[in-house]
Amino acid sequence: MTTPVRLEGELTIYRAAELAAVLKAALAEAPEGEPFVIDLAGVSEMDSAGAQLLMAARKSAQAAGRELRLLGHSDAVREVFETLELGALFGDVAPAAA
């Protein structure tokens, strides 16, 4: 199985360009024929730019003939996914803790 790309800290507009480059490089290096996996357990904050970054990663993975898999959704990620109703796009995601 592919080693997940671990994102940690803020997944916000302030780091979007940096993280886009990280994800692009990781996708290019990922083994062919395997899903592209991103671990979101270490994400402490996420905004709409972070959501757009994940949508762009999904599109890039699809263009490369790969499936994007997200795992370890932190509470910050679940909250944004719930607010923006992104569960259907990325697969079922448990709601954020109340």
Secondary structure, DSSP 4 states (H G I P E B T S, - for coil): -PPPEEEEEEESTTTHHHHHHHHHHHHHHSPTTS-EEEEEEEEEEE-HHHHHHHHHHHHHHHHTT--EEEE---HHHHHHHHHTT-HHHH---PPPP-
